[in-house]
Amino acid sequence: MIDKGLAPERAELIRGVILEKMSKSFLHTKLTDALIEFLRGAVGGMFWIRQEAPLTLKDSEPEPDISIVDGRRDDYC
């Protein structure tokens, strides 16, 4: 759809709706990095803290700034 000009260049599909991704400012990036460092220290190795990575769900594939996933990175293929 992006190649045919039917969706924005920077888009993601959430529950069947195409949404344009917002641009990120320096402050946004700095705060996201700080929060990830905090979360990694807070949860230890019990969860996988992911940054700007797609999550494949039943009805969508959002790309959140931060996601906290049950288990460790090696638990996923």
Beta strands, then each sheet from edge to edge (+ up, - down):
strand 1: 11-14
strand 2: 17-20
strand 3: 47-51
strand 4: 66-70
sheet 1: 1+ 2-
sheet 2: 3+ 4-
end
